[in-house]
């Protein structure tokens, strides 16, 4: 049965044993094989927390899925994995383990049903599949068909804090990318934790052929200064396809329809121009959006006719035009 123990936390400064070296080489091979089946990889980042980055990542993924693209989302936030909650997936370690077993069982049965196999042939087939998927974790499929992988599935209680140092975090992220069995995907969206620390760095190093990095900011100086640091970090890694989304840019009064800039007039376009990155547009603040996790879905799936949902369709089309040519 596919397991998902936390092996692979190397890098404590000492010499690697031959066994650790073998495990690392095997993991790198799985990583390359896995990523080779995914057409486009898009990383979502922000300089600081609280700017709605996970909301943006989840809605971009759901919008792509609704437009007919096979899409997955990887929640690379080790300490605050929010993506499953936003997509209406409540699943902890026990349920996730059961999900793994059920998915593997269904996969094996699919290969056996309708074929005239003897008992021995069936046994051999099952053993072959066990070997093939021994390191695999099957992403959880959301109601819309979106494939989801998150650290949230690997903890045993919703309030369990993950208190890890760098090498453990980078090991876990590499494992989530290498061992998640995504299959064939058109898009993989990776939601990074805020800032320029271990996790974003690991994601960018582990996925060398990233199609685009999307920065999320809000209309205030502090948020923009932090984004500037993120942009510099991404550029240092020789990635030049960078886009900017300005979130919470304005508020539309539900009574009179007036557009109010409650965080000050956004200058996202100018800011993107100064940084020489692509401006992908702005998004309004809307009660429906902040309330959507309570309804266990994104605004894009709850109400496709909503102003924000329409903006996400435009943003996704801009991302495709600028970065993936789909």
N, C-alpha and C positions, 0 to 999 in steps of 0.2 A: 504493500500500500504506500502511495507517495507520502513521504514525511516532510516536515518543514522545521526541523531542529535548527537552532541558531549556530550552525557551524560557519566557518569562514571568517572569524574575527581575528585576522592575522595583523601583523604590523606593530608588534610591541617593541621593535628595535632589535630583537635578537635574531639569530640565524633561523631560517625556516627549516623544519625537519623535511626529509624527502616526502613524507605523507602529506604535510601541509602544502608543499610545492605541487604535488600531484593534484590535490584538491583545488588549488588555485588555477592550475592549467585547465582542469576539467570545467571549473566554473566559467573561465574565460571562453572556452569553447561553447558552452551552453548559451552564454551571453551573446556571442556572435551569431549563433544559430537562431536564437530567439529574435534578435533585432533584425536579422536578415529577412524575416517574414513580415516586417512592419514597414509600410511604404514611407510614412511621414511621422517624425517625432517632433512635438512642440512642447517646449518647457515654459511654464508660467512662473514668474518670479515677482518679488516686490522687495523694496528696501526695508520696509518696516511692516509690523503687523497691523491689523485693523483696517486695511484699505480695501478689503473685499476680494482678495486674491483667489481664495478657494471658491468663492461664489462665481467669479469670472471663469475659473478653470472648469468648474462643474457645468456651467451653462454653455461654454464653448463645446465641451464634449457632447452634451445632450443635443445641442443644435446640429453638430456634425452627424450624429447618429440619426436624427430626425430627417436630415437631408439625404439619407440613404448610404452614408459611409460607415463601414465597419469600424467602430471606434472603441478604444480602451482608455481608462484613466488610472494613472498610478499616483497614489497619495504618498509622496516622499517625506511627509512631515512626521517624524518619529515621535515628537513630544505632543503634538496636537493634531492627530489625524481626524479631520472633520468631514472629509469627502463622503464616506458611507452615510453619515447622518443626513447630509444635504441631499443625497439621492434616495433616501428612504430605506436604506439597508441597515437593519439593526442585527449585527451578528458578532458574537464574541468567539473565543477560542473553541469551546466545545461544539458550538453549532458549525463553525468553520471546518473543524475536523470531520464532522458528520457530512457536511457539504462535499468535502474532498472525496470521502468514501463513496457517496452516492453518485458523484460525477464520474469517478473512475469506473464504478460498477456499470453505469449506463453506457460508457464508452466501450467497455469490454463486451457487453451484451450486444451492442450495435454491430460489433465485428463478428459475432458468433451467429446471431439470428439469421435464419434462412440459408445458412451454409450447412451442408451435410457433413459435419465433423464428428469423428469418433471421440470417445472420452479422453483418450491420450492426446489427440490433436487439440481439443479444447483446453486441456491442462497446459499444453505447450504454448498455446496462444496467450493464455492468461499470464504465464510466467514471462513471456516475451514482453507483454505490455507492462507488467510490473517493473521489469528492468528499464524499459523505455521511459517510464514516467516516475522512476524512483526519486528523482529530485524535484519533481514538478509540484507547483501549487496552482490549482485551477482558480483563476479569477472568478469572483462572484458576478453573475449576470443580473443586471438590474431589470425592472419591468420593461424598459424600453429596448433592452438588448445590449446596452452598454456594458462592457466588461470592466470590472472594478477590482483593484488590488490595493490593500491598505494595511498599515501596521495595526490598525484598529481590530483587524480580524485575528491578530496573534496575541491579544491580551485577554486575561480571564475575567476582568471586571472593568466596567466603563470608567471608574474613577481611579484605576491603577496608573500611577505616574511611572513613566519610563525614565529611569535615572541612569543614563549611560554616558560614557566618555566617547571621544572621537572615534577610536578604532572600532568600537562596537557598533556605532551608528553607521560608519561607512561600510562595515561588513554586512549589516542588515539591509542597507539600501542596495548594495550590489546583489545581495541574495534575492531581494524582491524583484529586481530587474532580470536577473539570470534565470530564476526558477519559476517565475510566473508563466504559465503556459498560455500565452496570448493567442497562438495560432496565427492565421492570416489576418492582418489588420490594415485598414487604410490610414488610420491615424491613432497615435498614442499621445495622449496629453499627460504631461508630468507636472503635478502641482508641488512646487518646492516650498519649504518653510521660508519665512522672511530672512533677508540679510544675505551675507556673503560667507557663511560658515561652512562647517564640514559637509552638511547634507547637499546644499546647492552645488558645491565644488565636486562632490562625488558624482552627482547626477551628470554634470557637464563632462566630467572626465570619462564616465562609464558609457555615455552615449555620444561618441565622437561625431556622428553624422546627424547632428540636430538640425532640423530644417529651419527652425526659428525659435527665438527666445522672446516671449511677450512679457513686458514690464507693466505692472499695474500700479498706478499712483492716484493720489487725490489732490484737489487744488489747494495744497498748502506747501509752504517753502520747505518745511522739515521733511515731508514725504518726498519731495522732489530731490532734495540733497541726497537722501538715502538711495533713491533710484540711480542717481549719478554714479554712486559707488558701485552699484550692481552692474551698470552698463560698462564701467571701466573693467570690472572683473571679467565680464563676458568677452569683452574685446581682447583682454590679455590672453584669453584662451582661443584666440583666432576665430571667434564666431562673429560674423558681421551682419547676420540677418536678425535684426532686433526691432521689435515693434513696441509701441506705447499705447496703453488704454488709460484714459482718465476716468476713474470711477467716482461716483457721488458728485458729479460735476455740477448738477443743478437739481432743483426740486420743482415739480409742477404742482401748483396749488389745486387740490381736487375740487375746490369751489369755483374759482374764477379762471383756472387754466393758465394763470400767470407763471412765467418761468423765473424762479428765484435762485440766486446764487448764494446759498446760505453759508458756504465755506469760502466765499470770495469768488471773484471772477476767475474761472480756470484759464490757464494759458498753456494747456497741454500741447497744442499744435506748435506754438512758439518754442516751448521747452524741447520738443522732439526735434525741431529744426536745428536748434542750438547744439544738440547732442548728435546730430546727423543720423537719426534713426527714423523709422517709419511711424507716422502717426496713424493709429487705427480708429480713432474716434473717442467719443465720451459716452458715459452712461449716467442716467439720472438716479437720484435717490428715490426709492419707492417703497412704501410700507409692504406691498405685496412681496417684494424681493426679500426684505429682512424677515418676513413672516414665513417664507416658503419652507425653511427646514422644519418648522412645526407641522407643516402639511406633508412633510416627508417627500418633497420633490423640488426640482428647480422651477423657476418661473417659466423657463422655456417649455417645460412639459406641462405645467399647470395651466398656463394661459398663453398659447402661441400668438394670440392677437394683441397681447399687452405691448405697450411702447418699448419696454426693456427687451422683451423677446424678439421684437422686430429689429431692434438695434443689434442684438446678438447675431441675427442672420446676416445683417450688413457687415458686421465685424468679421464673421467667419468667411464671408465672400471676399473681403479685403485681404484676409490672411492668405486665402488660396491664390488670389491674384498676385499678391506681392511675393509670397514665399514658396508655395507648393505647386503652383501652376495647374491646379485641378480644375 
